[in-house]
Amino acid sequence: MDEFAALEERILRAVNLVKRSGMPAPRPWSRAALADTKLREQAALTEQLQKEVSTMRAERDHVRQRVERLLAQLDAL
């Protein structure tokens, strides 16, 4: 029981010290919420970039096919 009382005393001293210093107490939940928000933004951006890459690959394939047809016509001459 003495160890528990000593721990309680240390916690109370730490709380009082933070109060006297004027420093805001750490807010892990707000930091977690901020990280979650940023993660969602990054996920949306990642999805958008994946769509753009897919579109560009399709365009590249289309251009490649047109160039191959033109080269085939030149070879035929």
Backbone as XML, in Angstrom:
<?xml version="1.0"?>
<chain id="A" units="angstrom">
  <residue number="1" name="MET">
    <atom name="N" x="0.815" y="-1.187" z="0.000"/>
    <atom name="CA" x="0.000" y="0.000" z="0.000"/>
    <atom name="C" x="0.862" y="1.257" z="0.000"/>
  </residue>
  <residue number="2" name="ASP">
    <atom name="N" x="2.034" y="1.194" z="0.595"/>
    <atom name="CA" x="2.924" y="2.355" z="0.628"/>
    <atom name="C" x="3.390" y="2.726" z="-0.776"/>
  </residue>
  <residue number="3" name="GLU">
    <atom name="N" x="3.637" y="1.733" z="-1.594"/>
    <atom name="CA" x="4.071" y="2.010" z="-2.967"/>
    <atom name="C" x="2.984" y="2.735" z="-3.736"/>
  </residue>
  <residue number="4" name="PHE">
    <atom name="N" x="1.745" y="2.340" z="-3.513"/>
    <atom name="CA" x="0.624" y="2.996" z="-4.180"/>
    <atom name="C" x="0.499" y="4.443" z="-3.723"/>
  </residue>
  <residue number="5" name="ALA">
    <atom name="N" x="0.638" y="4.679" z="-2.449"/>
    <atom name="CA" x="0.562" y="6.042" z="-1.907"/>
    <atom name="C" x="1.703" y="6.891" z="-2.459"/>
  </residue>
  <residue number="6" name="ALA">
    <atom name="N" x="2.882" y="6.309" z="-2.581"/>
    <atom name="CA" x="4.020" y="7.044" z="-3.124"/>
    <atom name="C" x="3.776" y="7.388" z="-4.596"/>
  </residue>
  <residue number="7" name="LEU">
    <atom name="N" x="3.229" y="6.459" z="-5.340"/>
    <atom name="CA" x="2.918" y="6.704" z="-6.745"/>
    <atom name="C" x="1.869" y="7.803" z="-6.875"/>
  </residue>
  <residue number="8" name="GLU">
    <atom name="N" x="0.850" y="7.734" z="-6.038"/>
    <atom name="CA" x="-0.198" y="8.751" z="-6.053"/>
    <atom name="C" x="0.390" y="10.131" z="-5.765"/>
  </residue>
  <residue number="9" name="GLU">
    <atom name="N" x="1.273" y="10.197" z="-4.813"/>
    <atom name="CA" x="1.922" y="11.463" z="-4.460"/>
    <atom name="C" x="2.744" y="12.000" z="-5.623"/>
  </residue>
  <residue number="10" name="ARG">
    <atom name="N" x="3.476" y="11.131" z="-6.289"/>
    <atom name="CA" x="4.291" y="11.551" z="-7.432"/>
    <atom name="C" x="3.414" y="12.077" z="-8.560"/>
  </residue>
  <residue number="11" name="ILE">
    <atom name="N" x="2.287" y="11.422" z="-8.794"/>
    <atom name="CA" x="1.377" y="11.873" z="-9.851"/>
    <atom name="C" x="0.798" y="13.234" z="-9.502"/>
  </residue>
  <residue number="12" name="LEU">
    <atom name="N" x="0.393" y="13.407" z="-8.256"/>
    <atom name="CA" x="-0.152" y="14.694" z="-7.836"/>
    <atom name="C" x="0.885" y="15.805" z="-7.960"/>
  </residue>
  <residue number="13" name="ARG">
    <atom name="N" x="2.121" y="15.531" z="-7.611"/>
    <atom name="CA" x="3.185" y="16.531" z="-7.757"/>
    <atom name="C" x="3.396" y="16.877" z="-9.231"/>
  </residue>
  <residue number="14" name="ALA">
    <atom name="N" x="3.362" y="15.880" z="-10.084"/>
    <atom name="CA" x="3.543" y="16.127" z="-11.514"/>
    <atom name="C" x="2.403" y="16.980" z="-12.069"/>
  </residue>
  <residue number="15" name="VAL">
    <atom name="N" x="1.179" y="16.686" z="-11.661"/>
    <atom name="CA" x="0.023" y="17.472" z="-12.101"/>
    <atom name="C" x="0.163" y="18.911" z="-11.633"/>
  </residue>
  <residue number="16" name="ASN">
    <atom name="N" x="0.525" y="19.098" z="-10.399"/>
    <atom name="CA" x="0.704" y="20.459" z="-9.875"/>
    <atom name="C" x="1.826" y="21.193" z="-10.591"/>
  </residue>
  <residue number="17" name="LEU">
    <atom name="N" x="2.873" y="20.503" z="-10.903"/>
    <atom name="CA" x="3.990" y="21.114" z="-11.614"/>
    <atom name="C" x="3.551" y="21.595" z="-12.993"/>
  </residue>
  <residue number="18" name="VAL">
    <atom name="N" x="2.794" y="20.768" z="-13.688"/>
    <atom name="CA" x="2.298" y="21.160" z="-15.011"/>
    <atom name="C" x="1.360" y="22.353" z="-14.890"/>
  </residue>
  <residue number="19" name="LYS">
    <atom name="N" x="0.495" y="22.337" z="-13.891"/>
    <atom name="CA" x="-0.422" y="23.460" z="-13.693"/>
    <atom name="C" x="0.337" y="24.751" z="-13.425"/>
  </residue>
  <residue number="20" name="ARG">
    <atom name="N" x="1.373" y="24.700" z="-12.593"/>
    <atom name="CA" x="2.140" y="25.893" z="-12.247"/>
    <atom name="C" x="2.972" y="26.389" z="-13.422"/>
  </residue>
  <residue number="21" name="SER">
    <atom name="N" x="3.426" y="25.499" z="-14.261"/>
    <atom name="CA" x="4.285" y="25.909" z="-15.366"/>
    <atom name="C" x="3.504" y="26.599" z="-16.474"/>
  </residue>
  <residue number="22" name="GLY">
    <atom name="N" x="2.189" y="26.419" z="-16.474"/>
    <atom name="CA" x="1.382" y="27.057" z="-17.501"/>
    <atom name="C" x="1.381" y="26.304" z="-18.817"/>
  </residue>
  <residue number="23" name="MET">
    <atom name="N" x="2.088" y="25.216" z="-18.854"/>
    <atom name="CA" x="2.128" y="24.407" z="-20.067"/>
    <atom name="C" x="0.833" y="23.616" z="-20.194"/>
  </residue>
  <residue number="24" name="PRO">
    <atom name="N" x="0.322" y="23.532" z="-21.404"/>
    <atom name="CA" x="-0.874" y="22.721" z="-21.573"/>
    <atom name="C" x="-0.534" y="21.240" z="-21.382"/>
  </residue>
  <residue number="25" name="ALA">
    <atom name="N" x="-1.458" y="20.535" z="-20.809"/>
    <atom name="CA" x="-1.265" y="19.090" z="-20.633"/>
    <atom name="C" x="-1.286" y="18.423" z="-22.002"/>
  </residue>
  <residue number="26" name="PRO">
    <atom name="N" x="-0.522" y="17.366" z="-22.163"/>
    <atom name="CA" x="-0.518" y="16.674" z="-23.453"/>
    <atom name="C" x="-1.913" y="16.159" z="-23.793"/>
  </residue>
  <residue number="27" name="ARG">
    <atom name="N" x="-2.249" y="16.222" z="-25.030"/>
    <atom name="CA" x="-3.560" y="15.780" z="-25.482"/>
    <atom name="C" x="-3.388" y="14.708" z="-26.554"/>
  </residue>
  <residue number="28" name="PRO">
    <atom name="N" x="-3.175" y="13.491" z="-26.116"/>
    <atom name="CA" x="-2.926" y="12.429" z="-27.099"/>
    <atom name="C" x="-4.115" y="12.177" z="-28.007"/>
  </residue>
  <residue number="29" name="TRP">
    <atom name="N" x="-5.324" y="12.398" z="-27.506"/>
    <atom name="CA" x="-6.490" y="12.131" z="-28.361"/>
    <atom name="C" x="-6.582" y="13.149" z="-29.480"/>
  </residue>
  <residue number="30" name="SER">
    <atom name="N" x="-6.243" y="14.406" z="-29.186"/>
    <atom name="CA" x="-6.299" y="15.410" z="-30.248"/>
    <atom name="C" x="-5.196" y="15.154" z="-31.269"/>
  </residue>
  <residue number="31" name="ARG">
    <atom name="N" x="-4.043" y="14.705" z="-30.800"/>
    <atom name="CA" x="-2.967" y="14.369" z="-31.737"/>
    <atom name="C" x="-3.368" y="13.185" z="-32.602"/>
  </residue>
  <residue number="32" name="ALA">
    <atom name="N" x="-4.044" y="12.224" z="-32.006"/>
    <atom name="CA" x="-4.495" y="11.058" z="-32.766"/>
    <atom name="C" x="-5.548" y="11.469" z="-33.785"/>
  </residue>
  <residue number="33" name="ALA">
    <atom name="N" x="-6.433" y="12.365" z="-33.404"/>
    <atom name="CA" x="-7.463" y="12.840" z="-34.328"/>
    <atom name="C" x="-6.828" y="13.592" z="-35.492"/>
  </residue>
  <residue number="34" name="LEU">
    <atom name="N" x="-5.823" y="14.409" z="-35.189"/>
    <atom name="CA" x="-5.116" y="15.135" z="-36.239"/>
    <atom name="C" x="-4.418" y="14.162" z="-37.192"/>
  </residue>
  <residue number="35" name="ALA">
    <atom name="N" x="-3.769" y="13.157" z="-36.626"/>
    <atom name="CA" x="-3.099" y="12.159" z="-37.461"/>
    <atom name="C" x="-4.110" y="11.407" z="-38.323"/>
  </residue>
  <residue number="36" name="ASP">
    <atom name="N" x="-5.273" y="11.096" z="-37.759"/>
    <atom name="CA" x="-6.309" y="10.401" z="-38.511"/>
    <atom name="C" x="-6.809" y="11.264" z="-39.666"/>
  </residue>
  <residue number="37" name="THR">
    <atom name="N" x="-6.987" y="12.555" z="-39.415"/>
    <atom name="CA" x="-7.422" y="13.471" z="-40.466"/>
    <atom name="C" x="-6.398" y="13.536" z="-41.590"/>
  </residue>
  <residue number="38" name="LYS">
    <atom name="N" x="-5.140" y="13.657" z="-41.212"/>
    <atom name="CA" x="-4.084" y="13.708" z="-42.229"/>
    <atom name="C" x="-4.015" y="12.407" z="-43.019"/>
  </residue>
  <residue number="39" name="LEU">
    <atom name="N" x="-4.201" y="11.296" z="-42.333"/>
    <atom name="CA" x="-4.185" y="10.003" z="-43.012"/>
    <atom name="C" x="-5.310" y="9.907" z="-44.031"/>
  </residue>
  <residue number="40" name="ARG">
    <atom name="N" x="-6.491" y="10.381" z="-43.671"/>
    <atom name="CA" x="-7.625" y="10.362" z="-44.609"/>
    <atom name="C" x="-7.356" y="11.258" z="-45.813"/>
  </residue>
  <residue number="41" name="GLU">
    <atom name="N" x="-6.750" y="12.422" z="-45.575"/>
    <atom name="CA" x="-6.408" y="13.315" z="-46.684"/>
    <atom name="C" x="-5.406" y="12.642" z="-47.616"/>
  </residue>
  <residue number="42" name="GLN">
    <atom name="N" x="-4.405" y="11.997" z="-47.028"/>
    <atom name="CA" x="-3.402" y="11.315" z="-47.836"/>
    <atom name="C" x="-4.016" y="10.153" z="-48.618"/>
  </residue>
  <residue number="43" name="ALA">
    <atom name="N" x="-4.969" y="9.460" z="-47.999"/>
    <atom name="CA" x="-5.630" y="8.348" z="-48.685"/>
    <atom name="C" x="-6.408" y="8.861" z="-49.894"/>
  </residue>
  <residue number="44" name="ALA">
    <atom name="N" x="-7.088" y="9.988" z="-49.733"/>
    <atom name="CA" x="-7.835" y="10.574" z="-50.842"/>
    <atom name="C" x="-6.883" y="11.006" z="-51.954"/>
  </residue>
  <residue number="45" name="LEU">
    <atom name="N" x="-5.780" y="11.613" z="-51.590"/>
    <atom name="CA" x="-4.791" y="12.042" z="-52.571"/>
    <atom name="C" x="-4.189" y="10.833" z="-53.285"/>
  </residue>
  <residue number="46" name="THR">
    <atom name="N" x="-3.908" y="9.790" z="-52.548"/>
    <atom name="CA" x="-3.350" y="8.576" z="-53.137"/>
    <atom name="C" x="-4.317" y="7.975" z="-54.147"/>
  </residue>
  <residue number="47" name="GLU">
    <atom name="N" x="-5.584" y="7.943" z="-53.800"/>
    <atom name="CA" x="-6.593" y="7.406" z="-54.722"/>
    <atom name="C" x="-6.654" y="8.238" z="-55.997"/>
  </residue>
  <residue number="48" name="GLN">
    <atom name="N" x="-6.627" y="9.559" z="-55.844"/>
    <atom name="CA" x="-6.659" y="10.445" z="-57.003"/>
    <atom name="C" x="-5.434" y="10.221" z="-57.887"/>
  </residue>
  <residue number="49" name="LEU">
    <atom name="N" x="-4.264" y="10.103" z="-57.275"/>
    <atom name="CA" x="-3.040" y="9.892" z="-58.048"/>
    <atom name="C" x="-3.049" y="8.536" z="-58.751"/>
  </residue>
  <residue number="50" name="GLN">
    <atom name="N" x="-3.611" y="7.518" z="-58.114"/>
    <atom name="CA" x="-3.707" y="6.214" z="-58.754"/>
    <atom name="C" x="-4.598" y="6.280" z="-59.992"/>
  </residue>
  <residue number="51" name="LYS">
    <atom name="N" x="-5.687" y="7.041" z="-59.906"/>
    <atom name="CA" x="-6.567" y="7.206" z="-61.069"/>
    <atom name="C" x="-5.839" y="7.929" z="-62.196"/>
  </residue>
  <residue number="52" name="GLU">
    <atom name="N" x="-5.083" y="8.967" z="-61.846"/>
    <atom name="CA" x="-4.329" y="9.708" z="-62.855"/>
    <atom name="C" x="-3.295" y="8.814" z="-63.535"/>
  </residue>
  <residue number="53" name="VAL">
    <atom name="N" x="-2.598" y="8.008" z="-62.760"/>
    <atom name="CA" x="-1.597" y="7.102" z="-63.324"/>
    <atom name="C" x="-2.277" y="6.108" z="-64.270"/>
  </residue>
  <residue number="54" name="SER">
    <atom name="N" x="-3.415" y="5.597" z="-63.863"/>
    <atom name="CA" x="-4.151" y="4.654" z="-64.703"/>
    <atom name="C" x="-4.562" y="5.308" z="-66.018"/>
  </residue>
  <residue number="55" name="THR">
    <atom name="N" x="-5.043" y="6.542" z="-65.936"/>
    <atom name="CA" x="-5.437" y="7.286" z="-67.142"/>
    <atom name="C" x="-4.236" y="7.518" z="-68.052"/>
  </residue>
  <residue number="56" name="MET">
    <atom name="N" x="-3.113" y="7.890" z="-67.461"/>
    <atom name="CA" x="-1.910" y="8.152" z="-68.259"/>
    <atom name="C" x="-1.390" y="6.880" z="-68.916"/>
  </residue>
  <residue number="57" name="ARG">
    <atom name="N" x="-1.480" y="5.766" z="-68.225"/>
    <atom name="CA" x="-1.050" y="4.501" z="-68.822"/>
    <atom name="C" x="-1.941" y="4.141" z="-70.010"/>
  </residue>
  <residue number="58" name="ALA">
    <atom name="N" x="-3.230" y="4.361" z="-69.870"/>
    <atom name="CA" x="-4.150" y="4.071" z="-70.975"/>
    <atom name="C" x="-3.828" y="4.970" z="-72.166"/>
  </residue>
  <residue number="59" name="GLU">
    <atom name="N" x="-3.563" y="6.252" z="-71.897"/>
    <atom name="CA" x="-3.189" y="7.176" z="-72.973"/>
    <atom name="C" x="-1.885" y="6.742" z="-73.628"/>
  </residue>
  <residue number="60" name="ARG">
    <atom name="N" x="-0.920" y="6.327" z="-72.830"/>
    <atom name="CA" x="0.366" y="5.869" z="-73.357"/>
    <atom name="C" x="0.171" y="4.665" z="-74.273"/>
  </residue>
  <residue number="61" name="ASP">
    <atom name="N" x="-0.664" y="3.725" z="-73.854"/>
    <atom name="CA" x="-0.917" y="2.548" z="-74.679"/>
    <atom name="C" x="-1.588" y="2.930" z="-75.995"/>
  </residue>
  <residue number="62" name="HIS">
    <atom name="N" x="-2.500" y="3.898" z="-75.918"/>
    <atom name="CA" x="-3.180" y="4.358" z="-77.127"/>
    <atom name="C" x="-2.182" y="5.007" z="-78.092"/>
  </residue>
  <residue number="63" name="VAL">
    <atom name="N" x="-1.314" y="5.850" z="-77.570"/>
    <atom name="CA" x="-0.301" y="6.513" z="-78.403"/>
    <atom name="C" x="0.651" y="5.466" z="-78.987"/>
  </residue>
  <residue number="64" name="ARG">
    <atom name="N" x="1.037" y="4.485" z="-78.187"/>
    <atom name="CA" x="1.926" y="3.434" z="-78.673"/>
    <atom name="C" x="1.297" y="2.685" z="-79.845"/>
  </residue>
  <residue number="65" name="GLN">
    <atom name="N" x="0.019" y="2.377" z="-79.746"/>
    <atom name="CA" x="-0.668" y="1.673" z="-80.830"/>
    <atom name="C" x="-0.706" y="2.516" z="-82.095"/>
  </residue>
  <residue number="66" name="ARG">
    <atom name="N" x="-0.956" y="3.816" z="-81.948"/>
    <atom name="CA" x="-0.986" y="4.699" z="-83.126"/>
    <atom name="C" x="0.387" y="4.776" z="-83.780"/>
  </residue>
  <residue number="67" name="VAL">
    <atom name="N" x="1.430" y="4.880" z="-82.951"/>
    <atom name="CA" x="2.791" y="4.948" z="-83.497"/>
    <atom name="C" x="3.141" y="3.637" z="-84.195"/>
  </residue>
  <residue number="68" name="GLU">
    <atom name="N" x="2.764" y="2.517" z="-83.607"/>
    <atom name="CA" x="3.040" y="1.225" z="-84.245"/>
    <atom name="C" x="2.329" y="1.106" z="-85.580"/>
  </residue>
  <residue number="69" name="ARG">
    <atom name="N" x="1.085" y="1.611" z="-85.672"/>
    <atom name="CA" x="0.370" y="1.592" z="-86.954"/>
    <atom name="C" x="1.074" y="2.464" z="-87.982"/>
  </residue>
  <residue number="70" name="LEU">
    <atom name="N" x="1.529" y="3.647" z="-87.562"/>
    <atom name="CA" x="2.243" y="4.532" z="-88.484"/>
    <atom name="C" x="3.551" y="3.891" z="-88.964"/>
  </residue>
  <residue number="71" name="LEU">
    <atom name="N" x="4.272" y="3.244" z="-88.041"/>
    <atom name="CA" x="5.517" y="2.589" z="-88.435"/>
    <atom name="C" x="5.243" y="1.424" z="-89.388"/>
  </residue>
  <residue number="72" name="ALA">
    <atom name="N" x="4.158" y="0.737" z="-89.149"/>
    <atom name="CA" x="3.805" y="-0.377" z="-90.044"/>
    <atom name="C" x="3.477" y="0.157" z="-91.432"/>
  </residue>
  <residue number="73" name="GLN">
    <atom name="N" x="2.809" y="1.289" z="-91.523"/>
    <atom name="CA" x="2.502" y="1.880" z="-92.818"/>
    <atom name="C" x="3.776" y="2.343" z="-93.519"/>
  </residue>
  <residue number="74" name="LEU">
    <atom name="N" x="4.722" y="2.896" z="-92.732"/>
    <atom name="CA" x="5.995" y="3.319" z="-93.321"/>
    <atom name="C" x="6.780" y="2.110" z="-93.829"/>
  </residue>
  <residue number="75" name="ASP">
    <atom name="N" x="6.747" y="1.027" z="-93.083"/>
    <atom name="CA" x="7.436" y="-0.202" z="-93.514"/>
    <atom name="C" x="6.824" y="-0.744" z="-94.800"/>
  </residue>
  <residue number="76" name="ALA">
    <atom name="N" x="5.515" y="-0.556" z="-94.940"/>
    <atom name="CA" x="4.843" y="-1.063" z="-96.119"/>
    <atom name="C" x="5.240" y="-0.280" z="-97.372"/>
  </residue>
  <residue number="77" name="LEU">
    <atom name="N" x="5.681" y="0.940" z="-97.204"/>
    <atom name="CA" x="6.108" y="1.740" z="-98.358"/>
    <atom name="C" x="7.437" y="1.230" z="-98.839"/>
  </residue>
</chain>
